[in-house]
Amino acid sequence: MNTELLKEHFTQWNDFLHCYNYSGYAIVDRVKELAPNASVVLDVGCGFNRFKNKISNLIGCDIVNPSADLVMDFMQLPLEKCSIDCILALGSVNFFSKEFVLRQIGFLHSLLKPGGYILFRGNPGEYGIADRSKITLFPWSTDAIGEIADRVGFRVLTIQKDYIDFDRVPEKYRQYKAADSFRYYWEYQKL
């Protein structure tokens, strides 16, 4: 994986948590519902670590953002297997090949306790500000979500289209609005 390309991509990034219905700030209540007594919640690709003071026992990891608790590639996290109750991956498992995405999700699966949860936001292949010549997006679909769950050892709890509220997106990003601008939001539970 070319982490330098991802670092370049994410240094220009702003978070748009307020622009999503399911995978924005509503995640806080969903984590509390699914894992009310979580001893550890991990946010991979946490960006500005916006959930830090909203979700108990949260550790934020990001490849570039100094607001994270851990600034590193989440695949290098020195955490014990089966030690995490819930993981947030809101846009961080979106890049490169299907094989690479499977390795990332397999790694996250290994960190989860049995019955633990991962809450995802995935891009269906809409590039927006991403530079096609440098970054390859994995095109998430309902089929890919189900197939990967089966291959890695998850049960799919829900899949939603999370439409982007472009009226709430900063003006400079509105040019990237597509006719059907959404991200997939889904939840996996470890079998």
N, C-alpha and C positions, 0 to 999 in steps of 0.2 A: 504494500500500500504506500502511496506517496503522501505521507503526512504533511509535507510542505505545501502541497496543493490544498489540502483541507485547511491548514492554518491560514493560508492566503484567503481562501473563501470565507472563513469564519471571522477574520479580522474586520471585514466590512459589514458584518451582520448586525442587525438590530432584532430584538425580540418583538413579537407581535402577539403576545399572550392574550391581550385584551381583544384580539380580533377573531378568536376561535370560541365556539360554543362548548365543545367537549374537551379539547386538548389545551385549553387556556387555563384560566384561574379556576374553572370548575374541577380541575384535577385535584385540588386540595380536598374538597369534600369527598371525591371518589376514593382517594387514598385512605381517608379516615373511615370510610364505609367498608372498604375491602380489608384493610389491615389496621384496625383500631388500636391494637396493642403492639404495633411494629417496633422492634428494637433497633432496626436499621432500615432506612429508605435511601436508595441510591438514585441520584439524578445524573445520568450520563449525557454529556453535552448540555450541561446546565446553563451555559451562557452566563448571564449576569446573576445567576443564582437567586432568581426571584422567589422561589419557593422556600428558601432557607428558613425564614422566620414564620412560615405558614404551616409547615409540615414538621412534626416532631421527629427528632433523630435523623434528619436528612443530611446526607453527605453529597455535595455537588462536585462533579468532576467535569472538566472541560479541557479541550486540547489547547486552547489559546487564551481564554478569558481569565484575567487575574482575579476576578470576583469569585471564582470557584474555590472550594476548599482544597481541591487537588487539581493542579494544572498539569495534565498529562493525558495521553491516549488511554481511554478506558480499558483497552485490551491489555494494558500493562499494570492494571490495578493489583496491588499486593493484598488481596482479600482472600479469606478462607472460603472454600467451597461450601455451599449450603449455609451461608451466613446472613443472607439478605432476605427481608420479608417482602419488599416491593421495590421495583425498579421503574423509573421514568426514562423513556427514550423518545423524547419529543423532537424528532427531526435529526437525530444523530446517527441512525442506522438507515441511511438513504443512499449510500455512495458505492460506486464501483460495481463489481460483478455479483451475480447471485451467490457464487461460491464464497466470496468475501462476506456478504451479508449473512450467509449461513454460519460462517466461523464466528462472526460477532455475536449472533444470537445464541449459538452454542456456548460461547464463553459466558454470556449473561445467564443462560439457563444453569450453568454449573455453579454460579454464585447464589442462586435462589434456594431458599429452603423448600422442601416438598410442600406443595400447595401454595407457594408464593406467586406473586403477580408481576407482570410487566405491562405497563401502559405505554402504548406507542402512538406517535404521529408519523405517518409516512407519506412521501411525495409520490403521486401517481405518474411522475415523469414530466411535470411542468417545470421548465427551467427558470423562468423569472429572471432573477439577477445572477444566477449561476452561469458561469462561462462554459458553454458547451465544448469549447476547444481544450479545456483544462479538466473539467469535472464531469464524470459520468454518473448520472443519477440512476439508481435502481428503480424501475417503474413498478411501484407497489400496486397490487390489484387484490380483489377479494380472493381470487384463485391463489395468488402467491402467498397471501396471509394464511390461508388454510393449508396449503401444501407445506409451507415451512413449519407450521405448528405440528403437523403430522410427523415430519422428518426429525424435528428436534425434541419433541416430547412435551407438547403443550396442548391444552384445550382452549379453543377460542371462546371467549365469553360474549364478546360483542364486536361488531364492526359497524362504524358509522362514517358517512361522508361529513367531514367537518368543513363547512363552507367558510371561506374567508370573508369577513365583513370589511370590504374595501373602503367603506366610508370612515372606518377607524384606522386605516393604514396611513402612515405618513405620506404626504403628497408626492414626494420623489419616487415612491414605490408604486403608485397607482397605475403607472404606465404598463406594469406587468400583469394587469388584470386580464384574465382570459374569460371566455364566455362561461366556463364551468370551473371557476377557481376553487378548488377544495384540496384538502389533505385527508387521507384516511386516518381515522382514530380507531384503534382496536385494543383489546385486552386479551392477554394470554394468562392462563394459570398453569403452573408446572404440575405435571401428572406425577 
